[in-house]
Every structure is written in C-alpha cells, then in structure tokens.
Amino acid sequence: MSEQHLTGQAAFTTGMDTLGRYHLLQRVGRGGMGDVWLAEDPVLRRSVAIKTLPIQKQQVQSFVRLFEREAQAAAALNHPHILPVHSYGKQTLADGRLVPYIVMPYISHGSLADRIDAARKAGRLLPPAEIVQLLKQAAEAIDHAHRHRILHRDIKPANMLLRDDNWLLLSDFGIARIMSNTEQATRSGVAAGTPEYMAPEQAQGQANITSDNYSLAVIAYQLMTGVVPFQGDSAVSTIMKHVLEEPVPPGRYNPAITPVVEQAILQGLAKDPAQRPALASDYVAQIERAFNDIEYQPTQLQNMHDLPDLFFEEPTAMIRSMDPAESESKHPKVSRRRILIGACSAAALVAGGGLATWGYVSTQNSTLAAINLTARPTHTGPGYPSLMLTGQSGIPTYFNWSSDASVLYSLSSASHAGDSIGVDDNSILQWNIADLLRNQGQSSGSQLYSQVMRFRQTLIDAVWSPDGSQIVVASLPLNSNRTTLDIYSRDLRYKSTLTTIQHAGTSVTTIALFWLPDNHLLLMCNEQVKGGSVHCQCYLIDRAHPQASWQFAPLQQNASSEMRVSPDSSGRLLLKDINSLYIQSGSIISSGTAQPRWQPGAVFYNDHVSGLDTSHTTISDFNWSPDGKSVFVFFTSEVRSLISFPWNGAPKPKGSIVNFPSFPSTSSYSRNSIYYTFGIASTLKNGQAPFAVGDDSGNVVLWPSLSNGHYRTLKTGNPRGTIQSISISPDHKFLAAGDNANTIYVWQL
C-alpha cells in the first residue's frame, strides 16, 4: 500500500503498509478530519480501527504537543458509552514529515448517521423509545467528558458508533481541537466542526460545555423530525442560520410531537449558551418525561450559572476578523463578516475527503470571493427577459410581489424520482429584483436569491398580508392530517405559530391558503373520507382567535382543484371542481357574533358560453378581475380561449372572447403550441389590467387589457420550456414567469 493511498495527497516514494506495529488492511472511512483504516494488531491479535490525521512538519512542535495531550486526555476517558483509545503514535515519512494516528476498537455495526439514513429511505422515523435511549447514552458520555474538562466540539450522528442495535459509543474526542490548531487551520481561521450541528458561539471561535449540548439538541430535533433545524445551501448559510434564525417548531414536521415535547427539545437550541441546560443528561431526561407524562410542564433546567464548577470554555481556533475593533473586544458583537469567515473555514473541514482537504482549506475564502453568479439571460434583444433566475430546486408554481415591486417571492416544488419514498421538497425563495437589475444581474453571494425556506416531505402554501409585512405558511407533513399555520416576517424568518388545524379526513391531498379582505384566513383542503371519496373542506380562521376555526364543505361531496377569492370585501368565492367542468360560486356570510355560514351561489358550466365550441372543453384556469366585478375563465380545447364576463350574483357569459392560436405565420409561435398558464394583474392602472398566457414552447403572450387586441410576444429563449406560472407586478412594470426547467424569467414591461 503506497503513501498515496494512505494520505490521499500526492504520491511519495516510500511504500508503507504499517503504522507502528499495526498492519493496515483497508480504508473503511474518509472524511474532512482524516481517514479511518481497518488494521490488525499482531501482538494482541485483534482488529482495530486507526484514524490518520493530516501530515505535519516534524519541526511543528506545538502540534506534536497538542496531539499528544489531546490523545492522552481522550485515552483517559473511561465510560461505557465512549469509544476507548487503545493507543496513539506518529509515523515518520522518508522526507521527515509525520503522520499522526490514533488507534481505537473496530466497530462494525455502523453509526447513528447510518441508522438515520436507513430510516429515511424506509420513509419512517426511529421509535420514540429508541430515540430517547440513544440520546440518554450520548448525554451520559458528554457529561462524563465535561466533568473531566474535555469538550468534544464535533458531536454528530456520524461520530456516534453503534456496537449493536442499542449500544452507542461516542467517538473522536479531541479530534476537532487537534484539527483546529494545525498550522493550516490557524492560517485559515478554521472553526472545526460540522455546520449542521455547530453551536453559534463555536462558529465565532469560543466553545463551552453547552456547545456540545447544543449539538446534541440538534440531533434530538433531527431524530424526531427527520430534518436538521438549520440547513442552508452552503456551509456559510447554514452557520448564519444557526446564529441568526430561530428553529422551526419540530411539531410542524412531525404531528406526533406534542407542544410539551416541542418545548423540551427547543430548550437545548437556545442561542444564548446561558439559557441552555448545563447537563446533557438533564436535557434528555426532560424530553423523556415530556414523552411519558402528558401533564408534565417543562421547567428551566440548571444552566452554567447554576453549576459554575462544571462550566469551562475554550477557543475553537484563531478565527480572524477583518475588523481590528472586533479582536480588541473581550466579547465581540455577532458580525456577519466574522460569521462568514468561520463558516467558510468550517465548510472546508467537511467539504473534501481525506487529507487532500487541506489544500482546499487554505484557498477557501478566495474561492468564494471569486464566484460571480449572474442573472443575465442567455438571450438578449426585443422580447427577451431582463433577468433569468436560477437556483431553486423545483418548478416555480406561485409568485408574490412586494408592494413596490422591488422584491419577488416564489414558491416552488420538486419531486425527486430517485428517492425511494418519492419525497417532495417545497421552498419559498426571496429575490431582490431591484438589486439584481441595479448590478446588471450580478450576485456576489452564493446564490441569486437572498433568502430561502425549505420544507421536506411537506405540502405547503403561503399568503402575504395586505401590507406585505407578514407571511403565513400552511404546512402539512406527508402522511399527516394536521396542518400548521406559521407566521414569518417578510425576510422569511420564523416568528410564531398561529394555529394547527386537525383534519377530519383520513388523509389530505391538497391545501391552499387565502388571506381574505376582512383579515380572516381561509384554508381549502381536499380530504379523503371513509369509503375512499375525496371532498373539499374549508376552514375559516379568525386571526384574533385562531384556535377557533369554522369548517364548511362548499362543493357538496366533491373535490376542488382550485379556489379564487374576490379581491373586494364581499367574501365571494369561486371553486373549480376536480374534473374542471364547472365553477361553483358562493359567499361566506357573517354578521355580529353569529357563526359564519356558507351561502352557495350560481354554478358556471363549461358549456354556458355562447359562440364557443365546447366539445372536449375544460376549464383550465380562472380568476377575478382586480376590481371583483368580472371573472376571467381560460378554456382548453381544440381552440384555447379566454372569456371575461360580469359576475353579479350569477354568471352572464356574454363577454369578450380571445382565441389564442390565431397568430400570423411570421410569429415565433407554432400553430401546434399548447397554452397552459394564465395570469392577470392584481391591480387596475388607468382602468386597465394586463393579462398574459404561457405555452409549452417557452413563450408568453401579453395583452394590455381584454379590450385591446394588440398582444406582445415575450420569449424565454428555451423552446422546450413549458410555462407553469405567471405574475404581473402591482405597478404593471414587471412580469415574472416560471417554467418546468426550474427557472424564473423577469421582463421589464
């Protein structure tokens, strides 16, 4: 076995198949902090695991002393749930450099990370009793190390080995501290650890006992929900979320988590170390009691001020601040720049495999600075967009503009066919259109969007308050019958949970959320009832008294594919049936303190339009005019048509009709184009409301109004793209369209 195989770096001249007295058999693991080898101890005749650390210069005595001190300290830890250290050593290479290594028992049953991954692929979570048992064992190991004044600094499922199905061994004590004090790490300002599990203060250069406890709380959250509480698109953004954002309540992902258990879990994720439990075992014991005792109320556990003899802290690395004033302060403020430096360094430790990672660490900051994303479209000229927005993981299905049209929000969904359980990822993204246009489409960040919220295995819908200051997100975990309504700020930060709706049906297949003009919220769902039929159910939520919702069935034992709410204060609703054959109208009637009631109105069928060929015709889309006086209905058949007519209590389909395929031969449109999407402005300007349709050839056709027959052709430049969504800004200056290539196009009108 060559040294190239051993180290993962450039080839060396001297072959080597031993470390000390140990015979190397095969590499069984590789990570950012070194390689793990299966080896044989010829003296004791047993299999062992050997972790090799980065190659060091022999003259770097500070590293040698630190390595020996940390290895000795780890070896002194004697606990049934800590993986023991058998031995350690340094192998000298031909050029005089050193390969440090640590010898441990070989554990063949994998890690908790493997157990979590297997459960995810099976579409389930571990049983609560098993979760608590594993957390208790890890907590006992952590507390034991802290009593011996040793911090772990990289607690995560991959470092929790399983001797059998029910016996956990916490491994790699001291490794993170050794790695953060190498010459390369000090030069790069590395905060060793794993971003998904790293406490905020650790990312900023100072770890204490509650930093390890915070990591354990992240694991508790993950085991009970299937997701980590903070997950960005890069290590940088993940650590920023740990420092600046509040975790989403775990009950939103797992309806079986009661508010009491939720409160117990979140106590360990407090931003302030002084607010976290000082003892990991206390933290897990409270979670266990919350599971088993429905009347139990979690209490504030003992913190580091209550147990001063236990508390200690250590620097994680020399995290360099580019601000001299920060380094002079004993307790520096949380600075975005400081966080970014630490986060980039932490990313370097987990990004690569083996010891070759170190070449990446030293250049990580400059590499990030060199990335120059662009929203410039691939095609330019008349009819082409001003911006082309990429980076979302799914198809954009819905848009919302800020009142001044400077910011665009998109809701996207993605289905990963390779996932064994067909997991859906839904997300809400914020795009700063004004900044992108001002900078000619350039972005200096790691993504074009400025903020993102992701929801795994969850159906979602979102609505914005009339003033744009709040967002309410309805989320329904798959295989659940409980929808949670959470309030977010306009920059996508979680604020609070408004209410939870318990559905009567056995399963829920669709959710849609609306903000009514009278400030109520309306949740529309399709729920499967006993016998297998699916019915549309609506829930009216008073924001002043959110726990008391009113339920009604507007379609009388039928399901709905879409709903539209009148923009005026009349409370009128339009619902399309699941087969797209008719539109049911109606109103929510409320007066004083009386319970609201549903008043059904007229029904509009697809064959009600005179002069329109209704053979094989279905209703593709529909919407109110911005003033609520008329209705637009988009038909699909052999001839695709849009009709507008007044709706004053009953439909009168005698309005204007536009047939879309009648384009001149010089148009870029093919006569075989199929039109999928319709969009209309939400506001009137000079009494007019522009509208647009999109086709399956990457084109959007825009009309200034229904009375103006002069259309304008907008082209994405992607002839294979099917337009899935269209939105016109409130000031009529922008049009956004999303296609099935997960791309958003923005035109300046």
Stockholm file with secondary structure:
# STOCKHOLM 1.0

chainA/1-749         MSEQHLTGQAAFTTGMDTLGRYHLLQRVGRGGMGDVWLAEDPVLRRSVAIKTLPIQKQQVQSFVRLFEREAQAAAALNHPHILPVHSYGKQTLADGRLVPYIVMPYISHGSLADRIDAARKAGRLLPPAEIVQLLKQAAEAIDHAHRHRILHRDIKPANMLLRDDNWLLLSDFGIARIMSNTEQATRSGVAAGTPEYMAPEQAQGQANITSDNYSLAVIAYQLMTGVVPFQGDSAVSTIMKHVLEEPVPPGRYNPAITPVVEQAILQGLAKDPAQRPALASDYVAQIERAFNDIEYQPTQLQNMHDLPDLFFEEPTAMIRSMDPAESESKHPKVSRRRILIGACSAAALVAGGGLATWGYVSTQNSTLAAINLTARPTHTGPGYPSLMLTGQSGIPTYFNWSSDASVLYSLSSASHAGDSIGVDDNSILQWNIADLLRNQGQSSGSQLYSQVMRFRQTLIDAVWSPDGSQIVVASLPLNSNRTTLDIYSRDLRYKSTLTTIQHAGTSVTTIALFWLPDNHLLLMCNEQVKGGSVHCQCYLIDRAHPQASWQFAPLQQNASSEMRVSPDSSGRLLLKDINSLYIQSGSIISSGTAQPRWQPGAVFYNDHVSGLDTSHTTISDFNWSPDGKSVFVFFTSEVRSLISFPWNGAPKPKGSIVNFPSFPSTSSYSRNSIYYTFGIASTLKNGQAPFAVGDDSGNVVLWPSLSNGHYRTLKTGNPRGTIQSISISPDHKFLAAGDNANTIYVWQL
#=GR chainA/1-749 SS CCHHHHHSSSCCSSCCCEETTEEEEEEEEEETTEEEEEEEETTTTEEEEEEECCCBCTTCHHHHHHHHHHHHHHHHCCCTTBCCCCEEEEEECTTSCEEEEEEEECCCSCBHHHHHHHHHHTTCCCCHHHHHHHHHHHHHHHHHHHHTTCCCSCCCGGGEEEEETTEEEECCTTHHHHHHTSHHHHHHTCCCSCGGGCCHHHHTTEEEHHHHHHHHHHHHHHHHHSSCSCCCSSHHHHHHHHHHCCCCCGGGTCTTSCHHHHHHHHHTTCSSGGGSCSCHHHHHHHHHHHHHCTTCCCCCCCCTTTCTTTCCEEECCCCCCSCHHHHHCSSCCCCHHHHHHHHHHHHHHHHSCGGGHHHHHTTHHHHHHHCCEECCCSSCSTTSCSEEECCCSSEEEEEEECTTSSEEEEEEEEECTTSTTCCEEEEEEEEEHHHHHHTTTEECSSSSSSEEEEEESEEEEEEECTTSSEEEEEEEETTCCEEEEEEEETTSCEEEEEEEEECSSSEEEEEEEEECTTSCEEEEEEEECTTSCEEEEEEEECTTSTTCEEEECTTSSCCEEEEEECSSTTCEEEEEETTSSEEEEEEEECCTTSCCEEEEEEEEETTCCTTSCCTTCEEEEEEECTTSSEEEEEEESSSCEEEEEEBSSSBCCCSEEEETTCCCTTSSCCTTCCEEEEEECSSCBTTBCCEEEEETTSEEEEESBTTBCCCEEEECSCTTCCEEEEEECTTSSEEEEEETTSCEEEEEC
#=GC SS_cons         CCHHHHHSSSCCSSCCCEETTEEEEEEEEEETTEEEEEEEETTTTEEEEEEECCCBCTTCHHHHHHHHHHHHHHHHCCCTTBCCCCEEEEEECTTSCEEEEEEEECCCSCBHHHHHHHHHHTTCCCCHHHHHHHHHHHHHHHHHHHHTTCCCSCCCGGGEEEEETTEEEECCTTHHHHHHTSHHHHHHTCCCSCGGGCCHHHHTTEEEHHHHHHHHHHHHHHHHHSSCSCCCSSHHHHHHHHHHCCCCCGGGTCTTSCHHHHHHHHHTTCSSGGGSCSCHHHHHHHHHHHHHCTTCCCCCCCCTTTCTTTCCEEECCCCCCSCHHHHHCSSCCCCHHHHHHHHHHHHHHHHSCGGGHHHHHTTHHHHHHHCCEECCCSSCSTTSCSEEECCCSSEEEEEEECTTSSEEEEEEEEECTTSTTCCEEEEEEEEEHHHHHHTTTEECSSSSSSEEEEEESEEEEEEECTTSSEEEEEEEETTCCEEEEEEEETTSCEEEEEEEEECSSSEEEEEEEEECTTSCEEEEEEEECTTSCEEEEEEEECTTSTTCEEEECTTSSCCEEEEEECSSTTCEEEEEETTSSEEEEEEEECCTTSCCEEEEEEEEETTCCTTSCCTTCEEEEEEECTTSSEEEEEEESSSCEEEEEEBSSSBCCCSEEEETTCCCTTSSCCTTCCEEEEEECSSCBTTBCCEEEEETTSEEEEESBTTBCCCEEEECSCTTCCEEEEEECTTSSEEEEEETTSCEEEEEC
//
